[in-house]
Amino acid sequence: MKLIKYIILGILTIITNNIFSQSSDSNLNLAYEKLREGKNLEAISLFENHISKNPTDTRIYLQLAYEYIKINKKDKAKEYLEYVQKNSKNPDEVQAAKKQLEYLIAESEAGKQHFIDVYSYNVYDTYQENFISNLIFRYNNKIVKRVYAGIYTDVYTDTRTTKNYIYNDRYVEVGGFVRYNILDNLSFELRAGYVREIDFNKNSFNFKPILSFSDRFGTKKPNTNFFTDIYSAALYDHKFENFFGQITLREVVSFKVSNISNFETYLKQSVLGDSKKFDYNNYVELGGGVAYTFKSMYLPAIFVEATQKFYFQGSRENSFQFKAGLLFNFYKFVW
């Protein structure tokens, strides 16, 4: 008797699931029919009913996002696009959601004139036994297309430098700036402000013209990316009455860990030089490392790297060091 009972229950379950499946398919067919008729609100209602019963059907979440965009409910569209990006197992759906989110974010920020950006590099160097930190904060106001002006703070410090032995030029600087974005990856910036040189116990006015270039190029795949980062800058720093130049390359292989994070391995090459030929400012650095990065700009990249420094000025000894630290690159439109 028990066996017969379980058989009957199994048959009823199959029949019930089949009925619900047919009903769901029927609702979807009707929803698409409403779209063809231009009855978007009725279609949205049917799609919403479908996902309430089928929360894993990310294809319909994506469809709903597009429909909410059409009726200008973009916050709702963003919510569903983010859901697809986090939960879909289909790489095409994830990529489509990501691109649409980028478009919506760019569109919402296009009319905003003010934003802040923060760069923060914090690292421990095993050779120097030194904590090194650089923080740059800027409040940007858009004047005209490609031209921004605002205020900035620039702090560079470490725990080992003294007047008798300098590892880094330590200072605190605040002032104003104007920046012209010549191209998307090439800019000219002029800073002018008040500076405190920590190790020389000196206060002064400073101005600093900076020409900088940064870009990333490579290939993208659903779970693995190969790319090269390049950053270079040429500047004159009046507080040191010194010209500086640098270029840094990173060749990166990035592996997707989750929808919000990646694991990276990379090679790195840097060259730094100055016109006064201070030994600590003139070197080539070669090495590589690993990093754990997040797709959210609110979270830092965590990295560990090993490098060899070759000094080409003065008598400072070449050094091998491990570095471990955090890197923040943050920006946000405020109004």
Order of alpha helices (4+ residues) and beta strands (2+ residues): alpha-alpha-alpha-alpha-alpha-beta-beta-beta-beta-beta-beta-beta-beta-beta-beta-beta-beta
